[in-house]
């Protein structure tokens, strides 16, 4: 059983479509944080968002390159 220590909090996760970014997004979701997932690949980020929503949190996806102002 996971504790919802981030319930009521929000987080932005970059590179959320795969690897470390996806793992962080899922961990934050399990901890109760609502999320904005950013990634170059919208399709992969959407797939991670589905898994985050299954944890019961609100999740949005924004495709884009956060390294470019």
BELHURA-V217637 format. One record per residue. SS is DSSP state (H for helix, E for strand, L for the rest). OMEGA is omega as a letter, one per 30 degrees, with the letter a starting at -180 (* if undefined). BURIAL is + if it has 24 or more other C-alpha atoms within 12 Angstrom, else -. Layout:
SS_OMEGA_BURIAL + SS_OMEGA_BURIAL
//
This chain:
L_a_- + L_l_- + L_a_- + L_a_- + L_l_- + L_a_- + L_a_- + L_l_- + L_l_- + E_l_- + E_l_+ + E_l_+ + E_l_+ + E_a_+ + L_a_+ + L_a_+ + L_a_+ + L_l_+ + H_a_- + H_l_- + H_l_+ + H_l_+ + H_l_- + H_l_+ + H_a_+ + H_l_+ + H_l_+ + H_l_+ + H_l_+ + H_l_+ + L_l_+ + L_a_+ + L_l_+ + E_a_+ + E_l_+ + E_a_+ + E_l_+ + E_l_+ + E_l_+ + L_a_- + L_a_- + H_a_- + H_l_- + H_l_+ + H_l_+ + H_l_+ + H_l_+ + H_l_+ + H_l_+ + H_a_+ + H_l_+ + H_l_+ + H_l_+ + L_l_- + L_l_+ + L_l_- + L_l_+ + L_a_+ + E_l_+ + E_l_+ + E_l_+ + E_l_+ + E_l_- + L_a_- + L_a_- + L_l_- + L_a_- + L_l_- + L_*_-
//
